Amino acid sequence: MIRVKIFRNNSGDIYGFRLTGHADYAKSGRDIVCSAVSVLTVNTINSIERFTDEHFSCETDDKKGGYLELVLPAVKDGEHNHDVQLLLDAMLGGLNDIENEYSRYISINEEVL
């Protein structure tokens, strides 16, 4: 199962997320749940880098069982960036849609500072 943790600051803004695990919906290369989650999250990170000036850290590690983490330090500290929030909200909407259809393979939780 893919576990998604969404991190929010005290103002409710998303300042990062962490993905762990594998969907195991199908064999590697045919797993539509894993593919959809990967496309949404990686595209969001690439879009933040391409279309905003927001600094972030990103870590991946396949040895941890499918691991991707994004943290936006300024947003974590309370700064608001409308464009970043729009991109992250769009990503979360897509992830929620996937969870609604494939809840056996993905779980989303939120954590507030």
Backbone bond lengths (Angstrom), bond angles and torsions (degrees), N, CA, C in turn:
res aa  C-N    CA-C-N  psi(-1)  N-CA   C-N-CA  omega(-1)  CA-C   N-CA-C  phi
1 M - - - 1.452 - - 1.528 109.02 -
2 I 1.329 115.69 139.57 1.466 121.17 172.77 1.523 107.34 -84.88
3 R 1.306 115.33 127.10 1.466 120.83 176.24 1.526 107.94 -109.74
4 V 1.329 114.59 124.90 1.463 121.59 -179.15 1.519 107.54 -112.16
5 K 1.311 115.93 127.81 1.463 121.64 174.59 1.522 106.61 -116.29
6 I 1.333 116.08 121.09 1.464 122.72 177.78 1.519 107.11 -99.95
7 F 1.325 116.89 128.06 1.460 121.84 179.95 1.526 110.24 -102.50
8 R 1.322 116.04 128.82 1.468 122.01 178.29 1.525 110.19 -121.49
9 N 1.343 115.55 146.08 1.462 119.75 174.21 1.531 109.35 -83.86
10 N 1.304 117.02 -179.15 1.471 121.23 -177.42 1.518 113.55 -63.14
11 S 1.337 116.99 -21.54 1.467 120.98 178.73 1.529 111.83 -86.20
12 G 1.322 116.67 -5.71 1.457 120.46 -179.59 1.515 114.66 94.35
13 D 1.339 117.01 -2.83 1.461 119.88 178.45 1.526 110.15 -74.13
14 I 1.309 116.61 142.72 1.459 121.55 175.34 1.522 107.82 -75.85
15 Y 1.336 116.32 125.67 1.458 119.33 177.51 1.525 112.12 -113.41
16 G 1.328 117.06 2.49 1.451 119.37 176.26 1.510 112.27 169.18
17 F 1.322 114.00 179.12 1.457 120.72 176.64 1.519 109.09 -155.87
18 R 1.331 114.43 160.14 1.464 121.77 176.39 1.525 108.71 -136.29
19 L 1.317 115.88 132.33 1.462 122.52 174.30 1.514 108.17 -113.56
20 T 1.329 116.30 135.48 1.452 120.69 173.64 1.528 108.54 -137.82
21 G 1.314 115.16 150.99 1.450 120.80 174.71 1.517 113.51 90.80
22 H 1.320 113.68 -178.97 1.459 122.30 179.22 1.523 108.68 -128.18
23 A 1.298 116.66 148.23 1.460 120.45 -177.91 1.526 111.55 -68.01
24 D 1.315 117.53 -41.10 1.464 122.48 -175.49 1.525 112.29 58.51
25 Y 1.319 115.74 32.28 1.477 120.95 175.33 1.525 109.77 -72.01
26 A 1.339 115.73 -37.41 1.462 121.66 -179.09 1.521 108.39 -154.35
27 K 1.324 116.26 178.05 1.462 120.99 178.23 1.521 110.51 -59.98
28 S 1.322 115.08 153.46 1.465 121.12 176.68 1.525 109.64 -52.93
29 G 1.315 115.98 134.06 1.452 121.03 -177.99 1.518 113.64 92.69
30 R 1.345 116.55 -13.51 1.461 121.42 179.98 1.525 112.00 -126.57
31 D 1.322 115.51 6.48 1.467 121.74 -174.65 1.532 109.41 -84.85
32 I 1.336 116.32 99.31 1.465 120.55 -175.96 1.532 112.24 -68.86
33 V 1.319 118.05 -28.86 1.468 120.16 178.67 1.522 109.34 -69.53
34 C 1.318 116.77 -48.95 1.461 120.94 178.34 1.527 110.64 -59.66
35 S 1.311 116.10 -43.42 1.459 121.02 -179.50 1.526 111.58 -61.43
36 A 1.325 116.12 -46.58 1.470 120.14 -179.00 1.524 111.49 -63.33
37 V 1.325 116.94 -44.11 1.467 121.09 179.50 1.524 110.02 -64.38
38 S 1.316 116.78 -42.29 1.464 120.53 179.35 1.516 111.88 -62.66
39 V 1.322 116.59 -45.07 1.463 120.35 -179.48 1.524 110.46 -62.28
40 L 1.322 117.15 -46.29 1.471 120.14 -179.25 1.524 111.95 -60.97
41 T 1.322 116.84 -48.28 1.465 119.73 -174.07 1.531 112.42 -73.35
42 V 1.316 117.08 -43.83 1.466 119.45 -179.62 1.527 110.54 -67.63
43 N 1.334 117.33 -39.91 1.459 119.66 177.33 1.533 111.11 -63.40
44 T 1.311 116.96 -37.05 1.471 119.95 177.95 1.520 110.69 -63.91
45 I 1.317 117.03 -45.87 1.473 120.57 178.32 1.526 109.96 -61.18
46 N 1.330 117.10 -46.76 1.466 120.47 179.02 1.525 111.64 -61.62
47 S 1.331 117.44 -37.56 1.464 121.28 179.70 1.520 111.55 -69.52
48 I 1.321 117.58 -39.04 1.468 120.18 176.17 1.524 109.58 -61.39
49 E 1.325 116.14 -43.12 1.467 120.17 179.65 1.526 111.35 -66.44
50 R 1.319 116.89 -42.02 1.461 121.54 -174.37 1.527 113.67 -77.23
51 F 1.337 116.76 -38.69 1.459 119.69 -169.16 1.526 115.21 -108.94
52 T 1.338 117.77 -2.13 1.466 120.04 178.09 1.520 109.28 -131.72
53 D 1.326 115.11 169.88 1.463 121.09 176.49 1.528 111.05 -102.13
54 E 1.324 116.65 10.80 1.466 121.18 -175.17 1.532 110.66 -70.70
55 H 1.329 115.45 132.35 1.465 121.02 176.30 1.521 108.70 -84.86
56 F 1.326 116.21 143.83 1.458 120.25 -179.85 1.517 109.84 -151.61
57 S 1.310 115.16 163.76 1.459 120.58 170.61 1.524 107.05 -115.50
58 C 1.312 115.09 145.60 1.454 121.28 -178.76 1.520 107.72 -138.32
59 E 1.321 115.64 133.70 1.458 120.72 -179.32 1.521 109.19 -132.71
60 T 1.321 115.82 137.22 1.468 121.58 173.44 1.516 108.21 -129.50
61 D 1.326 116.19 152.36 1.457 120.72 178.15 1.522 109.25 -164.77
62 D 1.328 117.11 102.29 1.460 120.91 179.15 1.517 112.04 -67.00
63 K 1.328 117.03 -22.20 1.469 120.17 179.11 1.522 111.75 -68.16
64 K 1.337 116.95 -20.76 1.456 121.00 178.51 1.528 111.28 -88.18
65 G 1.298 118.20 13.42 1.460 120.41 177.73 1.501 113.64 83.89
66 G 1.314 117.13 43.34 1.454 120.43 -177.50 1.508 109.16 77.42
67 Y 1.301 117.74 91.97 1.462 121.98 -172.07 1.518 109.58 -134.22
68 L 1.322 116.39 129.56 1.459 122.96 174.61 1.513 107.36 -145.24
69 E 1.327 116.32 127.77 1.460 119.98 178.50 1.521 110.00 -135.58
70 L 1.316 115.36 135.15 1.464 123.37 175.91 1.520 107.75 -123.25
71 V 1.335 116.34 132.77 1.465 121.31 175.36 1.519 108.18 -133.73
72 L 1.339 115.70 132.06 1.460 123.20 176.83 1.535 106.99 -109.37
73 P 1.340 118.40 97.25 1.470 121.44 -172.57 1.529 114.75 -58.18
74 A 1.322 118.31 -41.35 1.466 120.09 -178.55 1.522 111.11 -65.54
75 V 1.327 117.35 -39.67 1.462 121.18 178.01 1.522 109.52 -68.38
76 K 1.324 116.71 -39.05 1.462 120.41 176.58 1.518 110.81 -57.71
77 D 1.335 115.69 -37.61 1.467 121.22 -179.63 1.522 113.42 -81.78
78 G 1.329 117.70 3.58 1.458 120.45 173.06 1.513 116.56 109.23
79 E 1.328 118.54 -5.08 1.466 119.91 177.54 1.530 109.03 -72.77
80 H 1.325 116.25 142.77 1.467 121.08 179.91 1.519 109.58 -105.78
81 N 1.315 116.86 133.53 1.451 122.64 175.29 1.530 106.63 -129.82
82 H 1.324 115.84 105.73 1.459 121.66 -175.61 1.525 112.12 -55.25
83 D 1.333 116.97 -46.53 1.464 120.44 -176.64 1.527 111.48 -63.55
84 V 1.323 116.61 -42.07 1.463 120.62 178.79 1.525 110.25 -63.59
85 Q 1.327 116.90 -42.78 1.462 119.98 -179.83 1.522 111.18 -65.02
86 L 1.312 116.97 -38.28 1.465 120.74 177.54 1.533 110.55 -60.41
87 L 1.328 116.46 -46.10 1.459 120.46 179.62 1.527 111.61 -64.82
88 L 1.329 117.11 -43.57 1.467 120.52 -179.64 1.524 111.85 -69.52
89 D 1.326 117.57 -37.11 1.471 120.50 176.65 1.531 110.95 -64.96
90 A 1.335 116.85 -38.81 1.462 120.56 177.42 1.528 110.41 -64.55
91 M 1.341 116.26 -42.64 1.463 120.07 177.08 1.527 110.74 -60.14
92 L 1.341 116.08 -47.32 1.454 120.52 -178.71 1.527 111.30 -62.53
93 G 1.328 117.29 -38.20 1.460 120.04 176.12 1.521 111.49 -59.83
94 G 1.317 116.74 -43.45 1.461 120.72 177.69 1.519 112.05 -65.05
95 L 1.334 116.71 -42.73 1.464 120.17 178.20 1.530 111.15 -63.43
96 N 1.337 116.72 -39.61 1.466 119.86 177.57 1.523 111.20 -63.31
97 D 1.328 117.05 -38.65 1.470 120.58 177.15 1.525 110.63 -62.56
98 I 1.334 116.61 -41.89 1.462 119.96 177.89 1.530 110.00 -64.27
99 E 1.322 117.06 -43.21 1.461 120.38 179.22 1.530 111.11 -61.95
100 N 1.323 117.64 -38.41 1.462 120.77 178.93 1.527 112.02 -61.90
101 E 1.317 117.56 -34.96 1.467 121.73 -178.43 1.528 113.28 -89.84
102 Y 1.329 117.08 -30.20 1.465 121.68 -171.59 1.530 111.41 -131.21
103 S 1.317 117.26 50.52 1.467 121.66 -173.30 1.529 113.77 -64.64
104 R 1.309 118.17 -16.16 1.468 120.82 175.68 1.523 111.29 -75.07
105 Y 1.343 117.13 -13.66 1.457 120.83 -171.51 1.524 114.14 -119.05
106 I 1.333 117.96 -9.71 1.463 121.54 -179.26 1.528 109.27 -148.52
107 S 1.320 115.08 138.99 1.466 122.32 178.11 1.514 108.64 -133.15
108 I 1.333 116.66 131.13 1.471 122.11 -178.89 1.515 109.29 -116.66
109 N 1.335 115.53 130.68 1.461 122.38 175.32 1.511 108.78 -131.73
110 E 1.323 115.76 154.66 1.460 120.78 178.64 1.517 110.38 -119.30
111 E 1.320 114.79 147.65 1.450 121.64 179.00 1.531 108.37 -132.04
112 V 1.327 116.45 129.75 1.464 121.49 178.88 1.519 107.99 -105.76
113 L 1.345 115.48 139.03 1.475 120.91 178.04 1.498 112.28 -49.48
